[in-house]
Structure formats: structure tokens, C-alpha cells
Amino acid sequence: MLRLPKKGEETKQVLDEFKMMEKAGKFRIKLCEKKFFLSIDITVPEQYPAKQPELKFIDHNFDVNFARIFEG
């Protein structure tokens, strides 16, 4: 569940982000929890549902070993 700002609400709290890139068939999601963050791209192929979506890490500030576990 993403923590997104309510319409018209301004907050200093770091919240999650969700961006859709329809023409490219991608979603970009940035998840934030206190001082940690993770940005991922989810690409939905033209052949969906016959071919599964792809998940790609864009950026994060986790330890390398934790990132490998998450990606697995």
C-alpha cells in the first residue's frame, strides 16, 4: 500500500511516489520508509498476460546484500 498525499494536502513527511508512463508500458514506484528508499520500474510487455511484467531496481540506499535479497 502506497502512502500518497491526499488531494490538496501539503506535508513535510516523505511519502511514496507512483508514476505511470502509459506509452512506454511502465510504472515507476518510489517507496520511502524513514531514511530508506527504493525506486523500481515495472514494465508490462505487449504480450501481457502471456509474458510476465519485468521488475528493475533503479535506485536505493540499502546495503548491497539486502538489495540482492529484495531483488531475488
C-alpha positions in Angstrom: 0.0 0.0 0.0 1.5 3.3 -1.1 1.4 6.3 1.2 0.4 9.2 -1.1 -0.6 12.7 -0.2 -4.3 13.5 -0.1 -5.5 15.9 -2.8 -4.5 19.5 -1.8 -2.6 18.3 1.2 0.9 19.5 1.8 3.2 17.6 4.2 6.8 17.5 5.2 6.7 13.8 5.6 8.5 11.8 2.9 5.8 9.9 1.1 5.8 7.2 -1.7 5.6 8.1 -5.4 3.7 6.4 -8.2 4.2 7.5 -11.9 2.6 5.8 -14.9 4.3 6.0 -18.3 1.5 4.6 -20.4 3.2 4.8 -23.8 6.2 3.0 -22.5 4.1 0.5 -20.6 5.9 1.3 -17.4 5.2 2.1 -13.8 7.8 3.8 -11.6 7.4 3.4 -7.9 9.4 5.0 -5.2 8.9 3.6 -1.7 10.1 5.5 1.3 10.4 4.5 5.0 12.2 6.9 7.3 15.7 7.2 5.9 15.5 4.4 3.4 14.1 4.4 -0.1 13.8 2.1 -3.1 12.9 3.1 -6.7 11.7 0.4 -9.1 10.4 0.3 -12.7 7.7 -2.3 -13.6 7.5 -2.9 -17.3 4.3 -4.5 -18.7 5.1 -6.2 -22.0 2.8 -6.0 -25.1 2.2 -9.8 -24.7 0.8 -9.5 -21.2 -0.6 -11.7 -19.6 1.2 -14.4 -21.7 4.6 -12.8 -20.7 5.2 -11.6 -17.2 6.0 -8.0 -16.2 9.6 -7.1 -15.5 10.9 -5.6 -12.3 14.0 -3.4 -12.4 15.7 -1.6 -9.5 16.5 2.0 -10.4 18.0 3.4 -7.2 18.1 2.6 -3.4 20.1 3.3 -0.4 20.0 -0.2 1.1 23.0 -2.3 1.9 24.1 -4.3 -1.2 23.3 -7.6 0.4 19.8 -6.5 1.4 19.2 -5.3 -2.2 20.2 -8.7 -3.6 17.7 -10.3 -1.2 14.9 -7.9 -2.2 15.6 -8.3 -5.9 15.6 -12.1 -5.5 
